[in-house]
Amino acid sequence: QVQVVESGGGLVKPGGSLRLSCAASGFTFSDYYMSWIRQAPGNGLEWVSYISSSGSSIYYADSVKGRFTISRDNARNSLYLQMNSLRAEDTAVYYCARGRNFVDSWGQGTLVTVSS
Amino acid sequence: EILMTQSPATLSVSPGERATLSCRASQSLTVNLAWYQQKPGQAPRLLIYGASTRATGIPARFSGSGSGTEFTLTISSLQSEDFAVYYCQQYNNWPPWTFGQGTKVEIK
């Protein structure tokens, strides 16, 4: 069945970096647009970044533009999020999400905590 | 950026009763709106897309309606497993996709 599994979260100091990964299975990964969506503790959902199926179109939320980089490796069925210059307000559960307009499959999320 | 506003923030409903959740957009979305359900400690789950089309495996007691700027999610007869937080999301004008702040459906 369709599955996306995130990894790479953890505790990092302000200004630090972290790379999230998402392993996809059960579907033709190269056919799908993918996103990262985050949820701060006790808060709602915030779309972070989006990449087209080929990787040719990429978008970022203003809150992460210039600090985060989304990428994908269709040969490895994997999605990535490189997060640099992390801030306390980036603390959240980060979800890997499948879909071009709406999300029809979500991972279980990986927690990123930015704290000194 | 399109602002999505959900109401009420919390809805107290007894099992078996009907629940009606609202979502308002700051600009017209035509029907480019989705609804998600999220239970504590879990990822969201897609319920409705295209404002009124149920996603695969979603029970018929969930229905969506509306167009333009006003949308409604109705749960016809609440079951115990339906108590959760519900989010709307627009995909008419992006980037960015934007979500409402959520409506928590709790047991009365």
HADDOCK unambig.tbl for C-alpha pairs under 7 A between the chains (distance, minus, plus):
assign (segid A and resid 44 and name CA) (segid B and resid 101 and name CA) 5.48 0.50 0.50
assign (segid A and resid 44 and name CA) (segid B and resid 102 and name CA) 6.61 0.50 0.50
assign (segid A and resid 45 and name CA) (segid B and resid 99 and name CA) 6.36 0.50 0.50
assign (segid A and resid 46 and name CA) (segid B and resid 99 and name CA) 6.93 0.50 0.50
assign (segid A and resid 47 and name CA) (segid B and resid 97 and name CA) 6.32 0.50 0.50
assign (segid A and resid 47 and name CA) (segid B and resid 98 and name CA) 6.92 0.50 0.50
assign (segid A and resid 59 and name CA) (segid B and resid 95 and name CA) 6.82 0.50 0.50
assign (segid A and resid 61 and name CA) (segid B and resid 96 and name CA) 6.34 0.50 0.50
assign (segid A and resid 101 and name CA) (segid B and resid 91 and name CA) 5.51 0.50 0.50
assign (segid A and resid 102 and name CA) (segid B and resid 34 and name CA) 6.57 0.50 0.50
assign (segid A and resid 102 and name CA) (segid B and resid 91 and name CA) 6.84 0.50 0.50
assign (segid A and resid 103 and name CA) (segid B and resid 46 and name CA) 6.71 0.50 0.50
assign (segid A and resid 104 and name CA) (segid B and resid 46 and name CA) 5.71 0.50 0.50
assign (segid A and resid 106 and name CA) (segid B and resid 43 and name CA) 6.41 0.50 0.50
assign (segid A and resid 106 and name CA) (segid B and resid 44 and name CA) 6.98 0.50 0.50
assign (segid A and resid 107 and name CA) (segid B and resid 43 and name CA) 6.81 0.50 0.50
assign (segid A and resid 108 and name CA) (segid B and resid 42 and name CA) 6.68 0.50 0.50
assign (segid A and resid 108 and name CA) (segid B and resid 43 and name CA) 5.50 0.50 0.50
assign (segid A and resid 109 and name CA) (segid B and resid 43 and name CA) 6.98 0.50 0.50
